[in-house]
Amino acid sequence: MFIMKVIFFKDTTKMRGRVAMENINKPITDRNEVTKKAQELYLNVFEKYPTLDDYRVSTDLDKVLDFLNIVAVSIDFKEILDEHDDIAGLLSKEDDEWYIYTNSENPAYRQRFTIAHEIGHYYLNHISKETPNDVMWRDKVSTLGTNPMETSANAFAAELLMPESLIDEMYQLGYSVRKMAYELRVSIAAINNRLDYLGY
């Protein structure tokens, strides 16, 4: 369950800017490396991938967040920002604590993908671990496929939420796209994109 509370940022004008790139250690954007990092995190948290015989196959993001010591909070962005329509979420370091904020107006499956996307930014070193206060936004830019860090965070989220081994097992058993989406708790569009990328 995501923690629900209203957050009032100290300085929302500062929060609106894109993250400064200084002090970031080796940001990872190569697709193969991104996939390996997502698999590494998955196995560090869960030790093994589930099979369709397991009761639950969708990724438990609460466990991933606990492992990384990140808090996820669903908020109403229009309460704190004038320009909020295109914001799906953000990753924020506030006084050495890490937060992922998702847009409470988005459906649960989109908030899940946003959390996984922001975890990707964190795990792939796209944001400074040294700067006391820093922020990275997920907005329309994330879906355009023009920014390497955004596309790699999307690829990371796809592997974390829709592991190739599970997609392959579902496909071989004749699961419909809708059933895959239901089992993995993602959108139909996300499943279609994943199937296209994996060559099905």
Helices and strands as residue ranges (DSSP letters): E 3-4, H 12-15, H 31-46, H 61-68, E 70-75, G 77-79, E 89-94, E 97-103, H 108-123, E 133-138, H 141-144, H 148-161, H 164-172, H 177-184, H 188-198
